[in-house]
Amino acid sequence: MSALEWFAHKPLGGGIFWIQERFYESGNRANIWLVRGSQRDVVIDAGLGLRSLPDYLRDAGLLAPAESAGPRPLLAVATHVHFDHSGGLQHFEEVAVHSAEAAALQRGDNYEAVTWLSDREVARPPRPGWSARQFRVPPVRPSRLLQEGDVINLGDRQLTVMHMPGHSRGSICLHDKDRKILFSGDVVYDGSMIDWLPYSRISDYVASCQRLMELVDRGLVEKVLPGHFNIFGAERLYRLASNYISHAGVCHRISTCAMRSIASIALRVANSRITSQ
C-alpha cells in the first residue's frame, strides 16, 4: 500500500491540514497536524509510521514550495512519545521532543511508548504479511530537545512550547498565540483523559489543567486542535479541564493506581514478547 492510500487529509485554512491514517480504525488513532509557515513547515505528531508520512506530504502536494533550490525545512514535533504519535518519527530527518522523553525515544523504549497494537485495529495491512505483533516504535535520535517556553519559528507564525505533564511526563502543547490556536496533543481532547499509564501523574495533570483554564480565562485560546477526535473551542476546553480537576479526588487516585499497576504489567509482558521475537 502506498502512502497516498494510507493517509488522508482535510485542509482547515490558514496553512493548517488535518491528517489521519485511514486504515487504523481505533480510538488510539492520532490526529496529525501539518502547519505551513513562510520559512518552515511543521508536522505535529506522526502516527504509527506504517507508511512514510513525508512521502505522503510530498506526493499529495501539501508542502509549501521552496523559494530556493533546496527543500524547505520540515520538522516533526512529537507532543509525547506514545506509540500512536511517535511511530512515524523514524521517517523524518528533523525531530523535536520534550527533553523529559528524549531518552525513551532515542533508545526505542516501547514500555514508555505504551506500544499496544492489535491486528483487528488495522483494517488493511500496510504490506503483505504484516502483523501487529511485529510493530514497535524504533529508536529515533531527536535533533532538537524542547523545554517550556521554547518557540518554534515558522517565519510568519510561532508555536510556543507549553510543558503539560500528567498524561505522560514529557507531554506538551503548542500554542499559536497570534491565532489563539492550541495544539493540545493528549493533554486534553474531547474524551476521557488518561492518567493511568506508566509515567502518568495525577498531581501533574491537575496543574496542567489549571494552566489550560487560565489560558481560557485570559482569552488566549479560541480553538483546540487535539491529539484525538474532533476540534473544539474554548468553552469546551475549560469544561474538560475543570471536570478533570473536580474528579481527581481520593477515590479517583486509588482506582487509577490499580489501573496503572495492571497496565504496567500488561505492557511489560507484551513488550518482552516483542523484544524476544
N, C-alpha and C positions, 0 to 999 in steps of 0.2 A: 504494500500500500504506500502511495506517495504521501508526502507531507501535505500536498494540496487536498488530498482526500481526508486526511486525518483531522485537520483543523478546520474551523470555520470562524468567520469574524463578522462584526457589526460595527460600522462607523457611528460614533457618538457626536461627532462635530468637535471643533476646536483642537484638532490634531490628536484625538484620543480614539483608540479602537479597542473593542471588547472581543477577545479571542477565547475560544473553548475547544476542547478535544472532543470531537463529535461522537466517538465510539467508546468513550469512557463514561459509562452510564452508572454513575454513583453519586451519592451525596458528597463524597470527597472530591468530586471534580472541581478543580480550582478555576477561578476566573483569572485570565491572563490579560494584562493591560499593556498596550503599546501607546506610548506618549511621544509624539514627534515634536522636536524643537527646531529652532533655526540653525543650531550648530551640532546637535547630538540627538539621537533617538534613544529612548529608554524602554526596556521591557520590564514590567513589574510582575514577578513570578514567571515560572517557565513550564509548569505542568509536569507530567510524568517523564517526558523525554523519550517516548517510544518512537516518535518521528522527530526530525530536526525542525525546530521552530524557526531558526534563522532561514532555513531553506524556504519555509512557507512564507515568511515575511517578504523575501525576495521574489519568489515565484508569483505571489499574489499582488505584487506591486505596492506593498504597504510602506516600504521605507522611502523616506523623502530623498529626492535626487541629490547627489553630491555636487557641490559647487566647484570642487577641484577634481583632478584626475583620479584621486584615490577614493576609497569607500568612506562613507560617513561613519563616524564613531557610533557603535551600538553597544550599550551597556545593559546587562541583565542584573536586576536588583531582586534579591530574594527577601521577601518580608519575614521569612523564617525558613528553617531548613527541613521542615516536614516534607515527606516524600512527594506528596501531590503538588508541591510548589517548587521543589528543588531538583527533581529528577532530570529536567531538561536543561539545567545549567551546564551540563557537560558539553553542549553544542556551541557555547558562546566563548569568545576569546576574552572578553572583559566581564568579570563577575564581581558584584558587590554584595556583602552580607554584614550584619552586625557582628562586632568583634566577639560577642559572647558565644556565638555559634560557629565562628570561623574554623576552629579546630575540628569540630564534629564534621563539617563539610569537607575539610581537607583530608581527613582520614576515612571518609566514607562510612560514618557511624550510622548504621541503619536502625540501631536502637533509638538513638536520639532523633533520627528522621522518622520514627514511628512507622516504618515501612510495613504496610498491611494491604496487600492487593490480592484479589481473587479472580479466577477466570470468568466467573459469572458477571463481573463488573465491566468486562471488556467485550462489547457486543461483536466486534470484528477484530481478530488478532492483527497486529501490525505487519506480521510476516508469517509465512508458513512455518509450522512447528513451534511457534511462540507459546510460552506458558507463563502464567503469573508467578509460578514457583521460582522461575529464573530471575525475576525482577529484583533489582536492588539499585539504590542510589549510588553511583560511582564516586570515588574521591574527586573533588574539584578544588583546585587551589584558587582562592579568591584573589583578584587583583586589587581590590580596594576593601578596606575594613571600615565599617561605618560606626559612628558614635552619635549620641544625642546632639542635636543642633547642627550636624553637618548639612551642607547644601549641595545638592546635585544640580549642576548648572547645565541647562539645555540651550542656553543662548537667550531666547526670548521668554523663557519660563524657568523658574527654580523650584525644586522639590526639597523641602526641609525634612530631615530625618527626625522622627519622634520615637525614642525607645519606649516601648509599651509592653513590658514583660507581663506574664500571667499565663497566657496560653502556652507560651514557651519562653525560655529565658532571653532569647535574642529577638523576640517579635518587635517589629517596627511598623509604624505608619509613615506614609509620605504625604506631606501637606503642601499643596499648591496654594499658598496664601493669597496670591493675587486673584485667583479664580474661585477661592473658597471651596476647593475640592480636597477631599481626604481619601487617599488610597489606604484602606484600613487593614489589608491582609486578613489574618484570622483573629486580630484583636477584637473586632466586632463585625458581625454580619447579621442578617435578618433571620436568626435561628438561635438555637441553644448554644451558649458559649461554653466551650470545652476547657475544663480546668483540671482534668483528672489524668492527664498524660505524664510521662516522665518529664521532669523539669517544669511542669506547670506549678504555679504557686498562687493560692487564693489571695493572700495579702498583697502581692504584686498586682494581681488583676483588679482588686478594689482600687488601688492607687491609680492604675491606668484608666479605669472607668471614671474616676473623679476628674482626671485630665480631659477626657472626652466631653464630659458635661461642661467643663469650664470653656472648652472651645465653642460649644453651642451658646453658652451664656454671653460670651464675648462677641458673638456674631461672626466667628472666623470660619465656620463650615456651613455650607448650604447643600452640598451633595456628597454622598459617601459611595465610593466605588470599592466594594468589599472583596474579600478573597473567595467567597462563595455566594451563590444565589443572586438576588436581584439588587439593583441600585436603590438607595433610599435617601431621604432628606434629613434635615437637622432635627426635626421633632422626633422622628423615629430613632435617631441616634441617641438623643437624650433619654428616651424611654428605655431603650435597650440597656444603656449603661446604668441608669438608676435602678432598674429592675434587678440587675445582677447584684448591685451593692445591697439592696434590700433583702435579698435571699441568701447572702453569704454569711449566714449565722452559724451557730454551733452544730446544728443538725446537718446542714449542708457540708460543713467541713469534715464531719465524721463519715458521712456517706461517700464523699469524694476521696477520702483517704483509703477506704476499702476498694473503691473502683480503681484507684491508681495502683494499688498493690496487684490487683487482678490483671490490669493492663500491662504492668511491668513484667509479670511472669509470662504472659502470653507473647509479648514482643520478644523477650529473651529466647523463648523456645523457638518461635518462628524464625528469628534471625540466626540462631545457631544452626538451624537446618539449611538455611540459605548458604551460610558460610561453608558448611560441610559438603555441599554438592559440588 
